[in-house]
């Protein structure tokens, strides 16, 4: 029996959503939409599954000031005549991306009062993301209390890591409390691991580094289609630099900010989540496109540092994998940043990577250079499709 499923992916400044007609064998996209620029210059675009525009609207600066306001606008459209007609009927379920599942959630979970309370209790581990993920859950509970909802966790794909990969060198009691390496962007990595079986089956069970490069960035070592290790860990602050987050830093810097700068925990949290990364290093912007267009030497420094740190972490993950068979680029920068892809691949030449410049400029699926021993691929991610798959399998196994 076919079910109509809404997949919601709420971020800090955008909401992406897709509606699917699903059964055990297939997913048919009916609607795909995104409202981005929340709090600044909001813009809503909704398309049919075939890519035809159903609705396109820009809003005045600050008119959509929060994820809650954006979600309300989207919900009104989906439940209205135009939305119902486009989706093909009333919704049977809603699936949500939830960034942090903690030590408890190793897979998707149908949301009831108890599950919702446990997800909410994890907010301190993902303060930038978890509240935004929770907002649509609460909204749909208010609108349609009996509509089934499913939480799909970004941490779940990494839960099969070995203990050596998951532990910090800290007392065991803290590990038992849940202070461990979780990894994030798991829905994206899981989609790429499955997609490889269709587009490059010869490497799907091999040693693959996936580079999820967007405003949030991480790398994942995938072997036999499973996550082995990842650059993010206890929180989404670790690993490589991001738009506004620093990636891995010496913990002593936090002590320095406490002691020498007089910053409290809230100020440090805001600093690490909002004032670092490409934005902090360049002093200009967290947007790679803005930095690439700038003549300011600090913009170039930020981009060079970004590539340097990615190359460094690629080496670490290659060591964990025992070599690599492929590097896969995905997410906003990974899918669209031809210049940065070229620089990253050049830095990884010692791993057997090479680039075909024409294929790279064209954003071809396979951008590998002739004679390279490791493949380079560009695969668009689709977290919403992964959410819909998990939602269907959870509610109608």
Residue, then its C-alpha position, 0 to 999 in steps of 0.5 A: x500500500x502506498x503512503x504519503x510521507x513528508x520528510x523535513x530537514x530543518x537547519x539553523x537558517x533554512x528548512x528543506x522538505x520533500x513529500x514522497x509517495x512510498x511503498x516497500x519497493x519505491x519512493x516517488x518524489x511528489x514535492x520538493x521545497x526549501x525556505x532559506x535565508x531565515x532571519x535575513x533574506x527569506x526565499x521560498x521555492x517549491x517544485x514538483x517532483x519533476x522540477x516544475x516550480x509550484x511556488x516561488x516567493x521572496x520575503x522582506x528582510x526579517x519577515x521570516x525571522x525564525x525556523x518556527x515561522x518558516x515551518x508555519x508558512x510551509x505547513x499552511x501551504x502543505x495543508x492547503x488546497x495547492x499543497x494537498x493537490x501537489x502531494x496527492x492527498x493527506x499525509x500519512x506520516x512525517x519524518x524529521x532529521x534530528x542531529x543528535x541521538x546520543x548513546x541511546x538512539x542507534x536507529x530511527x524512532x517513532x516519536x511519542x512523548x517519551x522519545x520526544x523528551x529524550x531527544x529534547x534532553x540531548x539539546x545541550x549536545x547540539x545547541x545550534x541544531x537540536x532546537x531547530x529539529x524539534x520545532x517542526x515536530x512540535x508544530x505537526x503535533x499541534x496541527x495533527x496530534x494523531x499523525x505518526x512522526x519519526x525521528x531520523x538521527x544524524x548520529x545513527x549511521x556512525x553507531x557501529x564504530x569500534x570502541x577504539x574509534x569512539x573513545x576519548x582518552x578520558x576516564x571510563x566513567x565519562x564514556x559510560x555517561x555518553x561522552x564519546x565520539x558520535x559523528x554527524x551528517x549520518x543521513x547524508x553519508x548513509x545516502x551516499x553509501x547506498x547511492x554508490x551501489x547504483x552509480x559505482x558498484x565496483x567501489x561500493x564495498x571498498x575504502x571510501x572517504x566521503x567529504x560532506x562540505x557545506x556550511x557544516x563540514x565533515x569527512x567520513x571513512x566508509x568501508x563495506x558501506x559502513x561508517x568506520x570513523x568520522x571527523x566530527x565527534x562528541x558535538x558538531x564542533x569537531x573536525x575540519x573548519x566550517x562556515x562559522x565553526x572552528x573544527x578541532x582546536x586545542x581544548x586549552x583555548x577554551x581554558x584561555x577564553x575562560x581565564x584570560x578573556x573572562x568569557x562564560x560558558x554561554x559566550x564561549x558556546x556562541x563564539x565557537x558556533x557562530x564566530x569561528x571557521x571561515x567567517x572568523x579566520x577571514x573576517x569577511x564571510x562564511x560563504x566560500x563564493x564570497x571568499x573566492x571572489x574577494x581580493x583580501x589576503x585573509x579570504x585566501x588564507x581562510x580557503x587555503x587553511x580549509x583545504x589544508x585541514x581537509x587534506x590533513x584529516x583525509x590522511x588520518x582517515x586513509x590511515x584508518x582505512x588502510x588506503x583509499x579506493x575513492x573520494x566522494x564530494x557531496x553537499x553544497x560546497x562539495x557539489x558546486x565548488x570546482x576550484x576547492x575540489x581541484x585544490x583538495x584533490x591536488x593535496x591528496x595526490x599522494x593517496x593516488x587521487x587525480x582530477x580531470x579538469x573538464x569533468x570537474x568543471x562540468x560537475x560530472x559524476x566521475x571527475x577522476x584523472x587518467x592514471x589515478x589509482x583512486x577514484x574521485x566522484x561528485x554525488x549530490x546528497x539527498x537527506x530527505x529521501x533517506x528520511x522518507x525511507x527510514x520513516x516508511x520502514x519504521x512505521x510499515x516494516 
